[in-house]
Amino acid sequence: MRPSIAVDRPLLTPQALRHLLGNDVVVRTAATLWRGRLLSCVKDSAWFVVDDDDVVVQLDQIRSIRAA
């Protein structure tokens, strides 16, 4: 079973995502579900590459994230 981080407040932190850096992940927000590679995570946002596109998502928008 792949570990998943479900976000139900408190806010997701960069430290909680550290073990996923550089890996393909499945990310769910209220608006979408997609698969990409987590490249960076800072105080307020995470940076992913999805199908050769850069995607920046605010951490408070992420509902769940898990290794792909």
Contact map, one row per residue, 1 for C-alpha under 8 A:
11100000000000000000000000000000000000000000000000000000000000000000
11110000000000000000000000000000000000000000000000000000000000000111
11111000000000000000000000000000000000000000000000000000000000000110
01111100000000000000000000000000000000000000000000000000000000011110
00111110000000000000000000000000000000000000000000000000000000011100
00011111000000000000000000000000000000000000000000000000000000111000
00001111111100000000000000000000000000000000000000000000000001110000
00000111111000000000000000000000000000000000000000000000000000100000
00000011111100000000000000000000000000000000000000000000000000000000
00000011111100000000000000000000000000000000000000000000000000000000
00000011111110000000000000000000000000000000000000000000001100000000
00000010111111010000000000000000000000000000000000000000001101000000
00000000001111111000000000000000000000000010000000000000001000000000
00000000000111111100000000000000000000001110010000000000000000000000
00000000000011111100000000000000000000000000000000000000000000000000
00000000000111111110000000000000000000000000000000000000000000000000
00000000000011111111100000000000000000001000000000000000000000000000
00000000000001111111100000000000000000001000000000000000000000000000
00000000000000011111100000000000000000000000000000000000000000000000
00000000000000001111111110000000000001000000000000000000000000000110
00000000000000001111111000000000000011111000000000000000000000000000
00000000000000000001111100000000000011110000000000000000000000000000
00000000000000000001111110000000000011100000000000000000000000000011
00000000000000000001011111000000001111000000000000000000000000000011
00000000000000000001001111100000001111000000000000000000000000001111
00000000000000000000000111110000111100000000000000000000000000001111
00000000000000000000000011111000111100000000000000000000000001111100
00000000000000000000000001111111110000000000000000000000000001111000
00000000000000000000000000111111100000000000000000000000000011110000
00000000000000000000000000011111000000000000000000000000000011100000
00000000000000000000000000011111100000000000000000000000000000000000
00000000000000000000000000011111110000000000000000000000000000000000
00000000000000000000000001111011111000000000000000000000000000000000
00000000000000000000000001110001111100000000000001000000000000000000
00000000000000000000000111100000111110000000000001000000000000000001
00000000000000000000000111100000011111000000000111100000000000000000
00000000000000000000111110000000001111100000000111000000000000000000
00000000000000000001111110000000000111111000011110000000000000000000
00000000000000000000111000000000000011111000011110000000000000000000
00000000000000000000110000000000000001111100011100000000000000000000
00000000000001001100100000000000000001111111111000000000000000000000
00000000000001000000000000000000000000011111110000000000000000000000
00000000000011000000000000000000000000001111100000000000000000000000
00000000000000000000000000000000000000001111110000000000011100000000
00000000000000000000000000000000000000001111111000000001111000000000
00000000000001000000000000000000000001111101111100000001111000000000
00000000000000000000000000000000000001111000111110000111100000000000
00000000000000000000000000000000000111110000011111000111000000000000
00000000000000000000000000000000000111100000001111111110000000000000
00000000000000000000000000000000011110000000000111111110000000000000
00000000000000000000000000000000000100000000000011111000000000000000
00000000000000000000000000000000000000000000000011111100000000000000
00000000000000000000000000000000000000000000000011111110000000000000
00000000000000000000000000000000000000000000001111011111000000000000
00000000000000000000000000000000000000000000001111001111100000000000
00000000000000000000000000000000000000000000111100000111110000000000
00000000000000000000000000000000000000000000111000000011111011000000
00000000000000000000000000000000000000000001110000000001111111000000
00000000001110000000000000000000000000000001110000000000111111000000
00000000001100000000000000000000000000000001000000000000011111100000
00000000000000000000000000001100000000000000000000000000111111100000
00000010000100000000000000111100000000000000000000000000111111111000
00000111000000000000000000111100000000000000000000000000000111111000
00011110000000000000000000111000000000000000000000000000000001111100
00011100000000000000000011110000000000000000000000000000000001111110
01111000000000000001000011100000000000000000000000000000000000011111
01110000000000000001001111000000000000000000000000000000000000001111
01000000000000000000001111000000001000000000000000000000000000000111
